[in-house]
Amino acid sequence: MLSYGYDFAPLGVPGLTFMTRYLKGNDGKSDTHIKESERDTELAYESRVVHLKAWV
């Protein structure tokens, strides 16, 4: 497995993150020669909670 992640907070965008992963393997439980690979990419944003007194 190969993985890479980045937090965009140093660039002025707190809460924004990026993650990508690459997985590669073989099926070791059977007599077949199955090769598998997977690529996953995630871009996430976690917003900050803002309390608004006018809405209460």
N, CA, C and O atoms as a Maestro MAE file, in Angstrom:
{
 s_m_m2io_version
 :::
 2.0.0
}

f_m_ct {
 s_m_title
 :::
 protein
 m_atom[224] {
  # First column is atom index #
  i_m_mmod_type
  r_m_x_coord
  r_m_y_coord
  r_m_z_coord
  i_m_residue_number
  s_m_chain_name
  s_m_pdb_residue_name
  s_m_pdb_atom_name
  i_m_atomic_number
  :::
  1 25 0.847 -1.174 0.000 1 A "MET " " N  " 7
  2 3 0.000 0.000 0.000 1 A "MET " " CA " 6
  3 2 0.896 1.242 0.000 1 A "MET " " C  " 6
  4 15 1.893 1.311 0.719 1 A "MET " " O  " 8
  5 25 0.524 2.187 -0.801 2 A "LEU " " N  " 7
  6 3 1.201 3.470 -0.875 2 A "LEU " " CA " 6
  7 2 0.162 4.537 -0.575 2 A "LEU " " C  " 6
  8 15 -0.926 4.519 -1.150 2 A "LEU " " O  " 8
  9 25 0.482 5.465 0.316 3 A "SER " " N  " 7
  10 3 -0.491 6.460 0.744 3 A "SER " " CA " 6
  11 2 0.163 7.831 0.824 3 A "SER " " C  " 6
  12 15 1.346 7.946 1.144 3 A "SER " " O  " 8
  13 25 -0.631 8.893 0.525 4 A "TYR " " N  " 7
  14 3 -0.144 10.263 0.612 4 A "TYR " " CA " 6
  15 2 -1.292 11.147 1.096 4 A "TYR " " C  " 6
  16 15 -2.417 11.029 0.610 4 A "TYR " " O  " 8
  17 25 -1.014 12.016 2.038 5 A "GLY " " N  " 7
  18 3 -2.018 12.938 2.547 5 A "GLY " " CA " 6
  19 2 -1.466 14.355 2.627 5 A "GLY " " C  " 6
  20 15 -0.262 14.553 2.794 5 A "GLY " " O  " 8
  21 25 -2.353 15.338 2.507 6 A "TYR " " N  " 7
  22 3 -1.939 16.741 2.580 6 A "TYR " " CA " 6
  23 2 -3.008 17.549 3.298 6 A "TYR " " C  " 6
  24 15 -4.202 17.374 3.054 6 A "TYR " " O  " 8
  25 25 -2.570 18.432 4.184 7 A "ASP " " N  " 7
  26 3 -3.449 19.347 4.907 7 A "ASP " " CA " 6
  27 2 -3.231 20.748 4.320 7 A "ASP " " C  " 6
  28 15 -2.102 21.239 4.293 7 A "ASP " " O  " 8
  29 25 -4.287 21.379 3.858 8 A "PHE " " N  " 7
  30 3 -4.192 22.677 3.193 8 A "PHE " " CA " 6
  31 2 -4.172 23.868 4.157 8 A "PHE " " C  " 6
  32 15 -4.200 25.013 3.707 8 A "PHE " " O  " 8
  33 25 -4.125 23.625 5.456 9 A "ALA " " N  " 7
  34 3 -4.113 24.717 6.435 9 A "ALA " " CA " 6
  35 2 -2.926 25.664 6.243 9 A "ALA " " C  " 6
  36 15 -3.112 26.876 6.359 9 A "ALA " " O  " 8
  37 25 -1.706 25.168 5.953 10 A "PRO " " N  " 7
  38 3 -0.597 26.116 5.735 10 A "PRO " " CA " 6
  39 2 -0.800 27.042 4.529 10 A "PRO " " C  " 6
  40 15 -0.164 28.092 4.438 10 A "PRO " " O  " 8
  41 25 -1.682 26.652 3.612 11 A "LEU " " N  " 7
  42 3 -1.961 27.500 2.444 11 A "LEU " " CA " 6
  43 2 -3.126 28.460 2.694 11 A "LEU " " C  " 6
  44 15 -3.534 29.192 1.792 11 A "LEU " " O  " 8
  45 25 -3.660 28.456 3.921 12 A "GLY " " N  " 7
  46 3 -4.740 29.369 4.270 12 A "GLY " " CA " 6
  47 2 -6.129 28.786 4.129 12 A "GLY " " C  " 6
  48 15 -7.108 29.532 4.147 12 A "GLY " " O  " 8
  49 25 -6.248 27.460 3.989 13 A "VAL " " N  " 7
  50 3 -7.564 26.820 3.877 13 A "VAL " " CA " 6
  51 2 -7.684 25.772 4.991 13 A "VAL " " C  " 6
  52 15 -7.563 24.576 4.729 13 A "VAL " " O  " 8
  53 25 -7.923 26.218 6.237 14 A "PRO " " N  " 7
  54 3 -8.039 25.254 7.333 14 A "PRO " " CA " 6
  55 2 -9.276 24.373 7.161 14 A "PRO " " C  " 6
  56 15 -10.339 24.852 6.766 14 A "PRO " " O  " 8
  57 25 -9.130 23.098 7.456 15 A "GLY " " N  " 7
  58 3 -10.234 22.154 7.338 15 A "GLY " " CA " 6
  59 2 -10.240 21.374 6.039 15 A "GLY " " C  " 6
  60 15 -10.963 20.383 5.935 15 A "GLY " " O  " 8
  61 25 -9.464 21.781 5.043 16 A "LEU " " N  " 7
  62 3 -9.413 21.086 3.759 16 A "LEU " " CA " 6
  63 2 -8.245 20.102 3.760 16 A "LEU " " C  " 6
  64 15 -7.104 20.485 4.019 16 A "LEU " " O  " 8
  65 25 -8.535 18.836 3.469 17 A "THR " " N  " 7
  66 3 -7.504 17.801 3.433 17 A "THR " " CA " 6
  67 2 -7.645 16.968 2.172 17 A "THR " " C  " 6
  68 15 -8.723 16.876 1.584 17 A "THR " " O  " 8
  69 25 -6.535 16.365 1.768 18 A "PHE " " N  " 7
  70 3 -6.483 15.509 0.588 18 A "PHE " " CA " 6
  71 2 -5.762 14.217 0.960 18 A "PHE " " C  " 6
  72 15 -4.744 14.255 1.651 18 A "PHE " " O  " 8
  73 25 -6.284 13.066 0.505 19 A "MET " " N  " 7
  74 3 -5.649 11.776 0.765 19 A "MET " " CA " 6
  75 2 -5.804 10.913 -0.479 19 A "MET " " C  " 6
  76 15 -6.887 10.849 -1.061 19 A "MET " " O  " 8
  77 25 -4.724 10.247 -0.889 20 A "THR " " N  " 7
  78 3 -4.787 9.305 -1.988 20 A "THR " " CA " 6
  79 2 -4.048 8.034 -1.585 20 A "THR " " C  " 6
  80 15 -3.032 8.098 -0.893 20 A "THR " " O  " 8
  81 25 -4.556 6.874 -2.017 21 A "ARG " " N  " 7
  82 3 -3.982 5.583 -1.667 21 A "ARG " " CA " 6
  83 2 -3.947 4.685 -2.896 21 A "ARG " " C  " 6
  84 15 -4.809 4.772 -3.770 21 A "ARG " " O  " 8
  85 25 -2.932 3.819 -2.950 22 A "TYR " " N  " 7
  86 3 -2.815 2.814 -4.002 22 A "TYR " " CA " 6
  87 2 -2.523 1.481 -3.337 22 A "TYR " " C  " 6
  88 15 -1.583 1.367 -2.550 22 A "TYR " " O  " 8
  89 25 -3.332 0.464 -3.653 23 A "LEU " " N  " 7
  90 3 -3.165 -0.873 -3.107 23 A "LEU " " CA " 6
  91 2 -3.010 -1.857 -4.253 23 A "LEU " " C  " 6
  92 15 -3.675 -1.728 -5.280 23 A "LEU " " O  " 8
  93 25 -2.135 -2.839 -4.083 24 A "LYS " " N  " 7
  94 3 -1.923 -3.856 -5.097 24 A "LYS " " CA " 6
  95 2 -1.682 -5.181 -4.388 24 A "LYS " " C  " 6
  96 15 -0.970 -5.231 -3.385 24 A "LYS " " O  " 8
  97 25 -2.279 -6.267 -4.912 25 A "GLY " " N  " 7
  98 3 -2.083 -7.562 -4.275 25 A "GLY " " CA " 6
  99 2 -2.527 -8.706 -5.147 25 A "GLY " " C  " 6
  100 15 -3.059 -8.519 -6.241 25 A "GLY " " O  " 8
  101 25 -2.292 -9.910 -4.629 26 A "ASN " " N  " 7
  102 3 -2.674 -11.152 -5.300 26 A "ASN " " CA " 6
  103 2 -3.618 -11.927 -4.391 26 A "ASN " " C  " 6
  104 15 -3.580 -11.772 -3.170 26 A "ASN " " O  " 8
  105 25 -4.462 -12.760 -4.987 27 A "ASP " " N  " 7
  106 3 -5.369 -13.609 -4.223 27 A "ASP " " CA " 6
  107 2 -4.597 -14.852 -3.791 27 A "ASP " " C  " 6
  108 15 -4.404 -15.765 -4.593 27 A "ASP " " O  " 8
  109 25 -4.165 -14.899 -2.564 28 A "GLY " " N  " 7
  110 3 -3.352 -16.003 -2.081 28 A "GLY " " CA " 6
  111 2 -4.139 -17.191 -1.559 28 A "GLY " " C  " 6
  112 15 -3.533 -18.183 -1.156 28 A "GLY " " O  " 8
  113 25 -5.480 -17.131 -1.548 29 A "LYS " " N  " 7
  114 3 -6.283 -18.202 -0.977 29 A "LYS " " CA " 6
  115 2 -6.816 -19.186 -2.010 29 A "LYS " " C  " 6
  116 15 -7.437 -20.180 -1.634 29 A "LYS " " O  " 8
  117 25 -6.603 -18.949 -3.260 30 A "SER " " N  " 7
  118 3 -7.121 -19.852 -4.292 30 A "SER " " CA " 6
  119 2 -5.994 -20.275 -5.233 30 A "SER " " C  " 6
  120 15 -4.871 -19.777 -5.145 30 A "SER " " O  " 8
  121 25 -6.317 -21.202 -6.135 31 A "ASP " " N  " 7
  122 3 -5.327 -21.677 -7.104 31 A "ASP " " CA " 6
  123 2 -5.260 -20.788 -8.342 31 A "ASP " " C  " 6
  124 15 -4.452 -21.041 -9.236 31 A "ASP " " O  " 8
  125 25 -6.085 -19.765 -8.410 32 A "THR " " N  " 7
  126 3 -6.076 -18.863 -9.565 32 A "THR " " CA " 6
  127 2 -5.001 -17.800 -9.396 32 A "THR " " C  " 6
  128 15 -4.462 -17.612 -8.306 32 A "THR " " O  " 8
  129 25 -4.704 -17.126 -10.463 33 A "HIS " " N  " 7
  130 3 -3.681 -16.072 -10.443 33 A "HIS " " CA " 6
  131 2 -4.358 -14.719 -10.624 33 A "HIS " " C  " 6
  132 15 -4.140 -14.028 -11.619 33 A "HIS " " O  " 8
  133 25 -5.176 -14.357 -9.655 34 A "ILE " " N  " 7
  134 3 -5.905 -13.091 -9.716 34 A "ILE " " CA " 6
  135 2 -5.023 -11.984 -9.141 34 A "ILE " " C  " 6
  136 15 -4.514 -12.093 -8.025 34 A "ILE " " O  " 8
  137 25 -4.854 -10.934 -9.911 35 A "LYS " " N  " 7
  138 3 -4.118 -9.756 -9.443 35 A "LYS " " CA " 6
  139 2 -5.114 -8.616 -9.292 35 A "LYS " " C  " 6
  140 15 -5.960 -8.396 -10.159 35 A "LYS " " O  " 8
  141 25 -5.008 -7.901 -8.194 36 A "GLU " " N  " 7
  142 3 -5.937 -6.819 -7.916 36 A "GLU " " CA " 6
  143 2 -5.164 -5.547 -7.603 36 A "GLU " " C  " 6
  144 15 -4.064 -5.590 -7.052 36 A "GLU " " O  " 8
  145 25 -5.755 -4.417 -7.963 37 A "SER " " N  " 7
  146 3 -5.207 -3.122 -7.569 37 A "SER " " CA " 6
  147 2 -6.373 -2.167 -7.336 37 A "SER " " C  " 6
  148 15 -7.448 -2.323 -7.915 37 A "SER " " O  " 8
  149 25 -6.144 -1.187 -6.487 38 A "GLU " " N  " 7
  150 3 -7.199 -0.237 -6.137 38 A "GLU " " CA " 6
  151 2 -6.577 1.136 -5.924 38 A "GLU " " C  " 6
  152 15 -5.501 1.258 -5.339 38 A "GLU " " O  " 8
  153 25 -7.266 2.166 -6.404 39 A "ARG " " N  " 7
  154 3 -6.845 3.553 -6.199 39 A "ARG " " CA " 6
  155 2 -7.995 4.300 -5.535 39 A "ARG " " C  " 6
  156 15 -9.128 4.255 -6.014 39 A "ARG " " O  " 8
  157 25 -7.709 4.979 -4.445 40 A "ASP " " N  " 7
  158 3 -8.714 5.758 -3.723 40 A "ASP " " CA " 6
  159 2 -8.211 7.188 -3.573 40 A "ASP " " C  " 6
  160 15 -7.037 7.421 -3.286 40 A "ASP " " O  " 8
  161 25 -9.110 8.134 -3.769 41 A "THR " " N  " 7
  162 3 -8.787 9.542 -3.595 41 A "THR " " CA " 6
  163 2 -9.889 10.189 -2.780 41 A "THR " " C  " 6
  164 15 -11.071 9.937 -3.016 41 A "THR " " O  " 8
  165 25 -9.508 11.025 -1.820 42 A "GLU " " N  " 7
  166 3 -10.479 11.671 -0.943 42 A "GLU " " CA " 6
  167 2 -10.105 13.134 -0.772 42 A "GLU " " C  " 6
  168 15 -8.966 13.462 -0.441 42 A "GLU " " O  " 8
  169 25 -11.068 13.999 -0.997 43 A "LEU " " N  " 7
  170 3 -10.919 15.425 -0.739 43 A "LEU " " CA " 6
  171 2 -12.005 15.778 0.269 43 A "LEU " " C  " 6
  172 15 -13.190 15.611 -0.019 43 A "LEU " " O  " 8
  173 25 -11.618 16.261 1.442 44 A "ALA " " N  " 7
  174 3 -12.586 16.501 2.510 44 A "ALA " " CA " 6
  175 2 -12.440 17.918 3.050 44 A "ALA " " C  " 6
  176 15 -11.349 18.487 3.080 44 A "ALA " " O  " 8
  177 25 -13.573 18.467 3.475 45 A "TYR " " N  " 7
  178 3 -13.576 19.779 4.115 45 A "TYR " " CA " 6
  179 2 -14.399 19.692 5.387 45 A "TYR " " C  " 6
  180 15 -15.554 19.268 5.360 45 A "TYR " " O  " 8
  181 25 -13.813 20.087 6.485 46 A "GLU " " N  " 7
  182 3 -14.505 20.109 7.774 46 A "GLU " " CA " 6
  183 2 -14.711 21.561 8.161 46 A "GLU " " C  " 6
  184 15 -13.755 22.286 8.437 46 A "GLU " " O  " 8
  185 25 -15.961 21.974 8.179 47 A "SER " " N  " 7
  186 3 -16.250 23.378 8.456 47 A "SER " " CA " 6
  187 2 -16.203 23.659 9.954 47 A "SER " " C  " 6
  188 15 -16.409 22.769 10.779 47 A "SER " " O  " 8
  189 25 -15.937 24.868 10.269 48 A "ARG " " N  " 7
  190 3 -15.915 25.302 11.669 48 A "ARG " " CA " 6
  191 2 -17.335 25.621 12.115 48 A "ARG " " C  " 6
  192 15 -18.159 26.074 11.320 48 A "ARG " " O  " 8
  193 25 -17.610 25.384 13.379 49 A "VAL " " N  " 7
  194 3 -18.938 25.673 13.937 49 A "VAL " " CA " 6
  195 2 -18.997 27.152 14.300 49 A "VAL " " C  " 6
  196 15 -18.115 27.670 14.985 49 A "VAL " " O  " 8
  197 25 -20.043 27.823 13.833 50 A "VAL " " N  " 7
  198 3 -20.252 29.221 14.115 50 A "VAL " " CA " 6
  199 2 -21.553 29.357 14.883 50 A "VAL " " C  " 6
  200 15 -22.601 28.908 14.417 50 A "VAL " " O  " 8
  201 25 -21.494 29.969 16.048 51 A "HIS " " N  " 7
  202 3 -22.704 30.172 16.853 51 A "HIS " " CA " 6
  203 2 -23.295 31.544 16.539 51 A "HIS " " C  " 6
  204 15 -22.629 32.570 16.673 51 A "HIS " " O  " 8
  205 25 -24.529 31.539 16.129 52 A "LEU " " N  " 7
  206 3 -25.218 32.776 15.781 52 A "LEU " " CA " 6
  207 2 -26.301 33.050 16.829 52 A "LEU " " C  " 6
  208 15 -27.280 32.307 16.916 52 A "LEU " " O  " 8
  209 25 -26.134 34.097 17.613 53 A "LYS " " N  " 7
  210 3 -27.094 34.403 18.680 53 A "LYS " " CA " 6
  211 2 -28.425 34.866 18.108 53 A "LYS " " C  " 6
  212 15 -29.457 34.694 18.758 53 A "LYS " " O  " 8
  213 25 -28.435 35.436 16.932 54 A "ALA " " N  " 7
  214 3 -29.675 35.947 16.354 54 A "ALA " " CA " 6
  215 2 -30.628 34.807 15.952 54 A "ALA " " C  " 6
  216 15 -31.822 35.047 15.776 54 A "ALA " " O  " 8
  217 25 -30.129 33.593 15.806 55 A "TRP " " N  " 7
  218 3 -30.959 32.470 15.387 55 A "TRP " " CA " 6
  219 2 -31.601 31.737 16.559 55 A "TRP " " C  " 6
  220 15 -32.423 30.844 16.353 55 A "TRP " " O  " 8
  221 25 -31.239 32.104 17.776 56 A "VAL " " N  " 7
  222 3 -31.763 31.388 18.957 56 A "VAL " " CA " 6
  223 2 -33.097 31.921 19.355 56 A "VAL " " C  " 6
  224 15 -33.689 31.444 20.322 56 A "VAL " " O  " 8
  :::
 }
 m_bond[223] {
  # First column is bond index #
  i_m_from
  i_m_to
  i_m_order
  :::
  1 1 2 1
  2 2 3 1
  3 3 4 2
  4 3 5 1
  5 5 6 1
  6 6 7 1
  7 7 8 2
  8 7 9 1
  9 9 10 1
  10 10 11 1
  11 11 12 2
  12 11 13 1
  13 13 14 1
  14 14 15 1
  15 15 16 2
  16 15 17 1
  17 17 18 1
  18 18 19 1
  19 19 20 2
  20 19 21 1
  21 21 22 1
  22 22 23 1
  23 23 24 2
  24 23 25 1
  25 25 26 1
  26 26 27 1
  27 27 28 2
  28 27 29 1
  29 29 30 1
  30 30 31 1
  31 31 32 2
  32 31 33 1
  33 33 34 1
  34 34 35 1
  35 35 36 2
  36 35 37 1
  37 37 38 1
  38 38 39 1
  39 39 40 2
  40 39 41 1
  41 41 42 1
  42 42 43 1
  43 43 44 2
  44 43 45 1
  45 45 46 1
  46 46 47 1
  47 47 48 2
  48 47 49 1
  49 49 50 1
  50 50 51 1
  51 51 52 2
  52 51 53 1
  53 53 54 1
  54 54 55 1
  55 55 56 2
  56 55 57 1
  57 57 58 1
  58 58 59 1
  59 59 60 2
  60 59 61 1
  61 61 62 1
  62 62 63 1
  63 63 64 2
  64 63 65 1
  65 65 66 1
  66 66 67 1
  67 67 68 2
  68 67 69 1
  69 69 70 1
  70 70 71 1
  71 71 72 2
  72 71 73 1
  73 73 74 1
  74 74 75 1
  75 75 76 2
  76 75 77 1
  77 77 78 1
  78 78 79 1
  79 79 80 2
  80 79 81 1
  81 81 82 1
  82 82 83 1
  83 83 84 2
  84 83 85 1
  85 85 86 1
  86 86 87 1
  87 87 88 2
  88 87 89 1
  89 89 90 1
  90 90 91 1
  91 91 92 2
  92 91 93 1
  93 93 94 1
  94 94 95 1
  95 95 96 2
  96 95 97 1
  97 97 98 1
  98 98 99 1
  99 99 100 2
  100 99 101 1
  101 101 102 1
  102 102 103 1
  103 103 104 2
  104 103 105 1
  105 105 106 1
  106 106 107 1
  107 107 108 2
  108 107 109 1
  109 109 110 1
  110 110 111 1
  111 111 112 2
  112 111 113 1
  113 113 114 1
  114 114 115 1
  115 115 116 2
  116 115 117 1
  117 117 118 1
  118 118 119 1
  119 119 120 2
  120 119 121 1
  121 121 122 1
  122 122 123 1
  123 123 124 2
  124 123 125 1
  125 125 126 1
  126 126 127 1
  127 127 128 2
  128 127 129 1
  129 129 130 1
  130 130 131 1
  131 131 132 2
  132 131 133 1
  133 133 134 1
  134 134 135 1
  135 135 136 2
  136 135 137 1
  137 137 138 1
  138 138 139 1
  139 139 140 2
  140 139 141 1
  141 141 142 1
  142 142 143 1
  143 143 144 2
  144 143 145 1
  145 145 146 1
  146 146 147 1
  147 147 148 2
  148 147 149 1
  149 149 150 1
  150 150 151 1
  151 151 152 2
  152 151 153 1
  153 153 154 1
  154 154 155 1
  155 155 156 2
  156 155 157 1
  157 157 158 1
  158 158 159 1
  159 159 160 2
  160 159 161 1
  161 161 162 1
  162 162 163 1
  163 163 164 2
  164 163 165 1
  165 165 166 1
  166 166 167 1
  167 167 168 2
  168 167 169 1
  169 169 170 1
  170 170 171 1
  171 171 172 2
  172 171 173 1
  173 173 174 1
  174 174 175 1
  175 175 176 2
  176 175 177 1
  177 177 178 1
  178 178 179 1
  179 179 180 2
  180 179 181 1
  181 181 182 1
  182 182 183 1
  183 183 184 2
  184 183 185 1
  185 185 186 1
  186 186 187 1
  187 187 188 2
  188 187 189 1
  189 189 190 1
  190 190 191 1
  191 191 192 2
  192 191 193 1
  193 193 194 1
  194 194 195 1
  195 195 196 2
  196 195 197 1
  197 197 198 1
  198 198 199 1
  199 199 200 2
  200 199 201 1
  201 201 202 1
  202 202 203 1
  203 203 204 2
  204 203 205 1
  205 205 206 1
  206 206 207 1
  207 207 208 2
  208 207 209 1
  209 209 210 1
  210 210 211 1
  211 211 212 2
  212 211 213 1
  213 213 214 1
  214 214 215 1
  215 215 216 2
  216 215 217 1
  217 217 218 1
  218 218 219 1
  219 219 220 2
  220 219 221 1
  221 221 222 1
  222 222 223 1
  223 223 224 2
  :::
 }
}
